[in-house]
Amino acid sequence: MFIRSIEIDGVEENVTIAHTDHGALVTAGNRVLFEMQRDEPREARFAKAYEAAKLICGRDKQGAPCATNSMIHEVLTEIERVAGC
């Protein structure tokens, strides 16, 4: 059993995480943000979750997400749940 998709209501846009054969596809509206593969290194997966957190939590003046490190890890956890990591 696996989760097919999750939609997170973000500050800037809603982010949809959908299960694929090789991992997860993350989209915002009609544009694809990234595809996360199950076999990617953890640092690469965290970097992608960092980008998704910008849309979910909003951005500060420098363009970084208005999120703590643990909030970014929560985004990563949800993406990994859908991807089946």
MMTF fields as JSON, N, C-alpha, C and O atoms, coordinates in Angstrom:
{
  "mmtfVersion": "1.0.0",
  "mmtfProducer": "UNKNOWN",
  "numBonds": 339,
  "numAtoms": 340,
  "numGroups": 85,
  "numChains": 1,
  "numModels": 1,
  "chainsPerModel": [1],
  "groupsPerChain": [85],
  "chainIdList": ["A"],
  "bondAtomList": [4, 2, 8, 6, 12, 10, 16, 14, 20, 18, 24, 22, 28, 26, 32, 30, 36, 34, 40, 38, 44, 42, 48, 46, 52, 50, 56, 54, 60, 58, 64, 62, 68, 66, 72, 70, 76, 74, 80, 78, 84, 82, 88, 86, 92, 90, 96, 94, 100, 98, 104, 102, 108, 106, 112, 110, 116, 114, 120, 118, 124, 122, 128, 126, 132, 130, 136, 134, 140, 138, 144, 142, 148, 146, 152, 150, 156, 154, 160, 158, 164, 162, 168, 166, 172, 170, 176, 174, 180, 178, 184, 182, 188, 186, 192, 190, 196, 194, 200, 198, 204, 202, 208, 206, 212, 210, 216, 214, 220, 218, 224, 222, 228, 226, 232, 230, 236, 234, 240, 238, 244, 242, 248, 246, 252, 250, 256, 254, 260, 258, 264, 262, 268, 266, 272, 270, 276, 274, 280, 278, 284, 282, 288, 286, 292, 290, 296, 294, 300, 298, 304, 302, 308, 306, 312, 310, 316, 314, 320, 318, 324, 322, 328, 326, 332, 330, 336, 334],
  "bondOrderList": [1, 1, 1, 1, 1, 1, 1, 1, 1, 1, 1, 1, 1, 1, 1, 1, 1, 1, 1, 1, 1, 1, 1, 1, 1, 1, 1, 1, 1, 1, 1, 1, 1, 1, 1, 1, 1, 1, 1, 1, 1, 1, 1, 1, 1, 1, 1, 1, 1, 1, 1, 1, 1, 1, 1, 1, 1, 1, 1, 1, 1, 1, 1, 1, 1, 1, 1, 1, 1, 1, 1, 1, 1, 1, 1, 1, 1, 1, 1, 1, 1, 1, 1, 1],
  "groupList": [{"groupName": "MET", "atomNameList": ["N", "CA", "C", "O"], "elementList": ["N", "C", "C", "O"], "formalChargeList": [0, 0, 0, 0], "bondAtomList": [1, 0, 2, 1, 3, 2], "bondOrderList": [1, 1, 2], "singleLetterCode": "M", "chemCompType": "L-PEPTIDE LINKING"}, {"groupName": "PHE", "atomNameList": ["N", "CA", "C", "O"], "elementList": ["N", "C", "C", "O"], "formalChargeList": [0, 0, 0, 0], "bondAtomList": [1, 0, 2, 1, 3, 2], "bondOrderList": [1, 1, 2], "singleLetterCode": "F", "chemCompType": "L-PEPTIDE LINKING"}, {"groupName": "ILE", "atomNameList": ["N", "CA", "C", "O"], "elementList": ["N", "C", "C", "O"], "formalChargeList": [0, 0, 0, 0], "bondAtomList": [1, 0, 2, 1, 3, 2], "bondOrderList": [1, 1, 2], "singleLetterCode": "I", "chemCompType": "L-PEPTIDE LINKING"}, {"groupName": "ARG", "atomNameList": ["N", "CA", "C", "O"], "elementList": ["N", "C", "C", "O"], "formalChargeList": [0, 0, 0, 0], "bondAtomList": [1, 0, 2, 1, 3, 2], "bondOrderList": [1, 1, 2], "singleLetterCode": "R", "chemCompType": "L-PEPTIDE LINKING"}, {"groupName": "SER", "atomNameList": ["N", "CA", "C", "O"], "elementList": ["N", "C", "C", "O"], "formalChargeList": [0, 0, 0, 0], "bondAtomList": [1, 0, 2, 1, 3, 2], "bondOrderList": [1, 1, 2], "singleLetterCode": "S", "chemCompType": "L-PEPTIDE LINKING"}, {"groupName": "GLU", "atomNameList": ["N", "CA", "C", "O"], "elementList": ["N", "C", "C", "O"], "formalChargeList": [0, 0, 0, 0], "bondAtomList": [1, 0, 2, 1, 3, 2], "bondOrderList": [1, 1, 2], "singleLetterCode": "E", "chemCompType": "L-PEPTIDE LINKING"}, {"groupName": "ASP", "atomNameList": ["N", "CA", "C", "O"], "elementList": ["N", "C", "C", "O"], "formalChargeList": [0, 0, 0, 0], "bondAtomList": [1, 0, 2, 1, 3, 2], "bondOrderList": [1, 1, 2], "singleLetterCode": "D", "chemCompType": "L-PEPTIDE LINKING"}, {"groupName": "GLY", "atomNameList": ["N", "CA", "C", "O"], "elementList": ["N", "C", "C", "O"], "formalChargeList": [0, 0, 0, 0], "bondAtomList": [1, 0, 2, 1, 3, 2], "bondOrderList": [1, 1, 2], "singleLetterCode": "G", "chemCompType": "PEPTIDE LINKING"}, {"groupName": "VAL", "atomNameList": ["N", "CA", "C", "O"], "elementList": ["N", "C", "C", "O"], "formalChargeList": [0, 0, 0, 0], "bondAtomList": [1, 0, 2, 1, 3, 2], "bondOrderList": [1, 1, 2], "singleLetterCode": "V", "chemCompType": "L-PEPTIDE LINKING"}, {"groupName": "ASN", "atomNameList": ["N", "CA", "C", "O"], "elementList": ["N", "C", "C", "O"], "formalChargeList": [0, 0, 0, 0], "bondAtomList": [1, 0, 2, 1, 3, 2], "bondOrderList": [1, 1, 2], "singleLetterCode": "N", "chemCompType": "L-PEPTIDE LINKING"}, {"groupName": "THR", "atomNameList": ["N", "CA", "C", "O"], "elementList": ["N", "C", "C", "O"], "formalChargeList": [0, 0, 0, 0], "bondAtomList": [1, 0, 2, 1, 3, 2], "bondOrderList": [1, 1, 2], "singleLetterCode": "T", "chemCompType": "L-PEPTIDE LINKING"}, {"groupName": "ALA", "atomNameList": ["N", "CA", "C", "O"], "elementList": ["N", "C", "C", "O"], "formalChargeList": [0, 0, 0, 0], "bondAtomList": [1, 0, 2, 1, 3, 2], "bondOrderList": [1, 1, 2], "singleLetterCode": "A", "chemCompType": "L-PEPTIDE LINKING"}, {"groupName": "HIS", "atomNameList": ["N", "CA", "C", "O"], "elementList": ["N", "C", "C", "O"], "formalChargeList": [0, 0, 0, 0], "bondAtomList": [1, 0, 2, 1, 3, 2], "bondOrderList": [1, 1, 2], "singleLetterCode": "H", "chemCompType": "L-PEPTIDE LINKING"}, {"groupName": "LEU", "atomNameList": ["N", "CA", "C", "O"], "elementList": ["N", "C", "C", "O"], "formalChargeList": [0, 0, 0, 0], "bondAtomList": [1, 0, 2, 1, 3, 2], "bondOrderList": [1, 1, 2], "singleLetterCode": "L", "chemCompType": "L-PEPTIDE LINKING"}, {"groupName": "GLN", "atomNameList": ["N", "CA", "C", "O"], "elementList": ["N", "C", "C", "O"], "formalChargeList": [0, 0, 0, 0], "bondAtomList": [1, 0, 2, 1, 3, 2], "bondOrderList": [1, 1, 2], "singleLetterCode": "Q", "chemCompType": "L-PEPTIDE LINKING"}, {"groupName": "PRO", "atomNameList": ["N", "CA", "C", "O"], "elementList": ["N", "C", "C", "O"], "formalChargeList": [0, 0, 0, 0], "bondAtomList": [1, 0, 2, 1, 3, 2], "bondOrderList": [1, 1, 2], "singleLetterCode": "P", "chemCompType": "L-PEPTIDE LINKING"}, {"groupName": "LYS", "atomNameList": ["N", "CA", "C", "O"], "elementList": ["N", "C", "C", "O"], "formalChargeList": [0, 0, 0, 0], "bondAtomList": [1, 0, 2, 1, 3, 2], "bondOrderList": [1, 1, 2], "singleLetterCode": "K", "chemCompType": "L-PEPTIDE LINKING"}, {"groupName": "TYR", "atomNameList": ["N", "CA", "C", "O"], "elementList": ["N", "C", "C", "O"], "formalChargeList": [0, 0, 0, 0], "bondAtomList": [1, 0, 2, 1, 3, 2], "bondOrderList": [1, 1, 2], "singleLetterCode": "Y", "chemCompType": "L-PEPTIDE LINKING"}, {"groupName": "CYS", "atomNameList": ["N", "CA", "C", "O"], "elementList": ["N", "C", "C", "O"], "formalChargeList": [0, 0, 0, 0], "bondAtomList": [1, 0, 2, 1, 3, 2], "bondOrderList": [1, 1, 2], "singleLetterCode": "C", "chemCompType": "L-PEPTIDE LINKING"}],
  "groupTypeList": [0, 1, 2, 3, 4, 2, 5, 2, 6, 7, 8, 5, 5, 9, 8, 10, 2, 11, 12, 10, 6, 12, 7, 11, 13, 8, 10, 11, 7, 9, 3, 8, 13, 1, 5, 0, 14, 3, 6, 5, 15, 3, 5, 11, 3, 1, 11, 16, 11, 17, 5, 11, 11, 16, 13, 2, 18, 7, 3, 6, 16, 14, 7, 11, 15, 18, 11, 10, 9, 4, 0, 2, 12, 5, 8, 13, 10, 5, 2, 5, 3, 8, 11, 7, 18],
  "groupIdList": [1, 2, 3, 4, 5, 6, 7, 8, 9, 10, 11, 12, 13, 14, 15, 16, 17, 18, 19, 20, 21, 22, 23, 24, 25, 26, 27, 28, 29, 30, 31, 32, 33, 34, 35, 36, 37, 38, 39, 40, 41, 42, 43, 44, 45, 46, 47, 48, 49, 50, 51, 52, 53, 54, 55, 56, 57, 58, 59, 60, 61, 62, 63, 64, 65, 66, 67, 68, 69, 70, 71, 72, 73, 74, 75, 76, 77, 78, 79, 80, 81, 82, 83, 84, 85],
  "secStructList": [7, 7, 7, 7, 3, 3, 3, 3, 7, 7, 1, 1, 1, 7, 3, 3, 3, 3, 3, 7, 1, 1, 3, 3, 3, 3, 3, 3, 6, 6, 3, 3, 3, 3, 3, 3, 3, 6, 6, 1, 7, 2, 2, 2, 2, 2, 2, 2, 2, 2, 2, 2, 2, 2, 2, 2, 2, 7, 5, 7, 6, 6, 1, 7, 5, 1, 7, 7, 2, 2, 2, 2, 2, 2, 2, 2, 2, 2, 2, 2, 2, 2, 2, 6, 7],
  "xCoordList": [0.835, 0.0, 0.883, 1.889, 0.51, 1.262, 0.303, -0.842, 0.781, -0.006, 0.14, 1.261, -0.96, -0.905, -0.525, 0.3, -1.108, -0.77, -1.162, -2.037, -0.489, -0.779, -0.783, 0.065, -1.736, -1.746, -1.576, -2.307, -0.607, -0.314, -0.682, -0.196, -1.544, -1.921, -0.789, -0.482, -0.179, 0.955, 0.583, -0.52, 1.51, 1.322, 1.281, 0.401, 2.227, 2.295, 1.434, 0.69, 1.528, 0.764, 0.516, 1.184, -0.457, -0.66, 0.347, 0.576, 0.939, 1.941, 1.353, 0.851, 1.417, 0.922, 2.101, 2.981, 2.105, 3.14, 2.46, 1.586, 2.852, 2.216, 3.221, 4.389, 2.76, 3.592, 3.86, 2.95, 5.112, 5.48, 6.171, 6.397, 6.5, 7.171, 8.545, 8.996, 9.214, 10.584, 10.709, 11.816, 9.611, 9.687, 8.447, 7.331, 8.651, 7.537, 7.72, 8.84, 6.602, 6.581, 5.934, 4.823, 6.629, 6.136, 5.776, 6.607, 4.518, 4.033, 3.398, 2.932, 3.396, 2.703, 1.827, 2.328, 0.535, -0.369, -0.15, -0.258, 0.156, 0.393, 1.864, 2.199, 2.749, 4.182, 4.828, 4.502, 5.739, 6.473, 7.65, 8.468, 7.729, 8.862, 10.068, 11.167, 9.855, 10.936, 10.365, 9.219, 11.204, 10.891, 11.956, 13.151, 11.522, 12.451, 12.522, 11.506, 13.719, 13.943, 14.186, 14.762, 13.745, 13.958, 15.426, 15.809, 16.261, 17.667, 18.584, 19.806, 18.023, 18.849, 19.477, 18.908, 20.639, 21.233, 20.355, 19.603, 20.461, 19.627, 19.836, 18.884, 21.071, 21.35, 20.593, 20.085, 20.515, 19.787, 18.289, 17.608, 17.778, 16.359, 16.038, 14.985, 16.941, 16.724, 16.733, 15.93, 17.628, 17.695, 16.388, 15.942, 15.78, 14.511, 13.38, 12.497, 13.397, 12.393, 12.534, 11.538, 13.756, 14.031, 13.333, 12.749, 13.394, 12.739, 11.214, 10.536, 10.677, 9.229, 8.767, 7.666, 9.592, 9.239, 9.097, 8.373, 9.771, 9.635, 8.197, 7.681, 7.557, 6.174, 5.184, 4.146, 5.508, 4.594, 4.603, 3.541, 5.776, 5.914, 6.1, 6.052, 6.308, 6.585, 8.085, 8.883, 8.457, 9.873, 10.15, 9.271, 11.401, 11.823, 12.381, 12.287, 12.957, 13.453, 14.599, 14.782, 15.373, 16.49, 16.064, 16.877, 14.809, 14.322, 14.402, 14.04, 14.869, 14.932, 13.548, 12.753, 13.251, 11.942, 11.786, 12.739, 10.593, 10.27, 9.918, 8.781, 10.889, 10.675, 11.915, 13.041, 11.684, 12.808, 13.312, 12.665, 14.459, 15.034, 14.09, 13.957, 13.439, 12.529, 11.285, 10.725, 10.848, 9.715, 10.091, 9.277, 11.318, 11.788, 11.888, 11.588, 12.306, 12.365, 10.966, 10.808, 9.952, 8.578, 8.127, 7.46, 8.493, 8.184, 8.888, 8.288, 10.161, 10.928, 10.282, 10.198, 9.83, 9.193, 7.938, 7.705, 7.134, 5.918, 6.25, 5.591, 7.262, 7.659, 8.172, 7.85, 8.965, 9.498, 8.394, 8.481, 7.356, 6.224, 5.535, 5.207, 5.321, 4.662, 5.586, 5.135, 6.877, 7.841, 8.094, 8.491, 7.869, 8.134, 9.572, 10.088, 10.232, 11.643, 11.755, 12.859],
  "yCoordList": [-1.174, 0.0, 1.242, 1.291, 2.243, 3.488, 4.654, 4.471, 5.838, 7.052, 7.517, 7.66, 7.754, 8.182, 9.651, 10.003, 10.507, 11.929, 12.648, 12.21, 13.756, 14.65, 16.06, 16.41, 16.868, 18.284, 19.109, 18.931, 20.012, 20.868, 22.297, 22.824, 22.924, 24.316, 25.212, 25.275, 25.895, 26.747, 28.212, 28.6, 29.025, 30.467, 31.053, 31.855, 30.658, 31.19, 30.382, 30.96, 29.062, 28.18, 26.858, 26.526, 26.107, 24.748, 23.844, 23.959, 22.95, 22.03, 20.623, 20.169, 19.94, 18.573, 17.626, 17.843, 16.574, 15.546, 14.271, 13.742, 13.775, 12.599, 11.456, 11.676, 10.246, 9.047, 8.722, 8.785, 8.373, 7.89, 6.54, 6.079, 5.916, 4.616, 4.693, 3.729, 5.837, 5.965, 6.858, 7.05, 7.406, 8.297, 9.162, 8.654, 10.495, 11.425, 12.609, 13.039, 13.124, 14.306, 15.424, 15.266, 16.554, 17.676, 18.813, 19.275, 19.255, 20.313, 21.432, 21.223, 22.62, 23.777, 24.34, 24.912, 24.18, 24.59, 23.712, 22.489, 24.33, 23.58, 23.378, 22.792, 23.839, 23.698, 22.653, 22.524, 21.93, 20.891, 21.545, 22.219, 21.343, 21.872, 20.957, 21.405, 19.665, 18.692, 17.289, 17.087, 16.322, 14.91, 14.345, 14.472, 13.726, 13.147, 11.641, 10.948, 11.145, 9.711, 9.063, 9.683, 7.819, 7.119, 6.87, 6.792, 6.743, 6.397, 7.622, 7.471, 8.825, 10.03, 10.098, 9.576, 10.734, 10.92, 11.832, 12.658, 11.671, 12.448, 13.953, 14.724, 14.38, 15.814, 16.39, 17.509, 15.637, 16.089, 16.15, 17.071, 15.176, 15.185, 16.359, 16.981, 16.67, 17.808, 19.117, 20.008, 19.246, 20.466, 20.678, 21.815, 19.612, 19.727, 20.081, 20.866, 19.515, 19.866, 21.33, 21.989, 21.838, 23.245, 24.141, 25.163, 23.757, 24.535, 24.473, 25.478, 23.314, 23.186, 23.989, 24.54, 24.063, 24.816, 26.305, 27.001, 26.803, 28.218, 28.538, 29.601, 27.639, 27.857, 27.556, 28.209, 26.564, 26.157, 27.162, 27.533, 27.601, 28.464, 29.936, 30.777, 30.263, 31.639, 31.906, 31.054, 33.109, 33.473, 34.726, 35.564, 34.84, 36.072, 37.03, 36.757, 38.139, 39.15, 38.646, 39.125, 37.688, 37.137, 36.0, 35.507, 35.583, 34.506, 33.129, 32.138, 33.05, 31.771, 31.463, 32.379, 30.194, 29.87, 30.406, 30.402, 30.86, 31.294, 30.043, 29.871, 29.195, 27.91, 27.532, 27.842, 26.856, 26.335, 25.059, 24.513, 24.603, 23.372, 22.188, 21.324, 22.15, 21.035, 21.099, 20.058, 22.296, 22.418, 21.901, 21.264, 22.171, 21.661, 20.141, 19.464, 19.6, 18.142, 17.534, 16.415, 18.238, 17.741, 17.675, 16.724, 18.687, 18.664, 17.477, 16.754, 17.277, 16.151, 14.823, 13.919, 14.698, 13.466, 13.16, 12.01, 14.175, 13.96, 13.552, 12.678, 14.175, 13.8, 12.363, 11.597, 11.998, 10.629, 9.612, 8.492, 9.967, 9.052, 8.727, 7.573, 9.748, 9.531, 8.771, 7.897, 9.105, 8.455, 7.005, 6.199, 6.669, 5.308, 5.095, 3.983, 6.141, 6.043, 5.323, 5.145],
  "zCoordList": [0.0, 0.0, 0.0, 0.707, -0.789, -0.813, -1.009, -1.423, -0.711, -0.872, -2.316, -2.804, -2.999, -4.398, -4.523, -5.366, -3.703, -3.786, -2.503, -1.757, -2.277, -1.157, -1.72, -2.541, -1.281, -1.656, -0.391, 0.583, -0.414, 0.73, 0.35, -0.652, 1.155, 0.915, 1.378, 2.569, 0.447, 0.76, 0.814, 0.429, 1.296, 1.369, -0.035, -0.347, -0.884, -2.246, -3.215, -4.007, -3.16, -4.052, -3.345, -2.367, -3.855, -3.378, -4.074, -5.278, -3.304, -3.825, -3.8, -2.772, -4.938, -5.048, -5.209, -6.042, -4.399, -4.455, -4.931, -4.245, -6.094, -6.691, -6.813, -7.134, -6.555, -6.655, -8.123, -8.95, -8.448, -9.781, -9.622, -8.503, -10.732, -10.682, -10.034, -9.417, -10.169, -9.673, -8.451, -7.948, -7.96, -6.806, -6.697, -6.592, -6.723, -6.582, -7.519, -7.792, -8.005, -8.854, -8.046, -7.538, -7.928, -7.133, -8.084, -8.866, -8.002, -8.885, -8.063, -6.943, -8.652, -8.082, -9.189, -10.156, -9.046, -10.117, -11.336, -11.251, -12.471, -13.708, -14.006, -15.036, -13.149, -13.447, -12.543, -11.363, -13.132, -12.417, -11.701, -12.327, -10.386, -9.626, -9.758, -10.084, -9.501, -9.61, -9.506, -9.106, -9.879, -9.672, -8.751, -9.019, -7.673, -6.708, -6.938, -6.887, -7.188, -7.367, -6.002, -5.109, -5.848, -4.578, -4.275, -3.107, -5.314, -5.094, -5.022, -5.044, -4.936, -4.811, -3.419, -2.461, -3.298, -1.97, -1.108, -1.625, 0.183, 1.115, 0.963, 1.082, 0.7, 0.548, -0.649, -0.58, -1.736, -2.922, -2.64, -3.091, -1.898, -1.542, -0.627, -0.765, 0.314, 1.209, 0.426, 0.707, -0.552, -1.363, -2.126, -2.284, -2.592, -3.301, -2.34, -2.688, -1.144, -0.134, 0.274, 0.575, 0.286, 0.586, -0.434, -0.072, -1.713, -2.77, -2.632, -2.841, -2.284, -2.102, -0.891, -0.899, 0.148, 1.355, 1.068, 1.78, 0.044, -0.324, -0.724, -0.378, -1.439, -1.863, -0.748, -0.635, 0.074, 1.131, 2.285, 2.785, 2.707, 3.886, 3.55, 4.448, 2.304, 1.924, 1.919, 2.309, 1.469, 1.359, 2.173, 2.374, 2.642, 3.294, 2.243, 1.047, 2.678, 1.731, 0.868, -0.251, 1.369, 0.607, -0.322, -1.104, -0.245, -1.1, -0.468, -1.102, 0.771, 1.489, 2.066, 2.276, 2.323, 2.884, 4.308, 5.088, 4.635, 6.005, 6.807, 7.247, 6.984, 7.648, 8.439, 8.051, 9.552, 10.318, 9.649, 8.755, 10.091, 9.546, 9.772, 8.905, 10.928, 11.2, 10.308, 9.963, 9.93, 9.011, 7.626, 6.958, 7.195, 5.905, 5.961, 4.977, 7.102, 7.262, 7.208, 6.719, 7.696, 7.597, 6.138, 5.734, 5.352, 3.92, 3.27, 2.474, 3.609, 3.075, 3.453, 2.622, 4.681, 5.141, 4.33, 3.958, 4.054, 3.267, 1.835, 1.271, 1.246, -0.119, -0.132, -1.04, 0.869, 0.942, 1.179, 0.674, 1.932, 2.147, 0.832, 0.559, 0.027, -1.263, -2.214, -2.955, -2.193, -3.091, -2.702, -3.543, -1.445, -0.982, -0.57, -0.682, -0.094, 0.329, 1.661, 2.176]
}
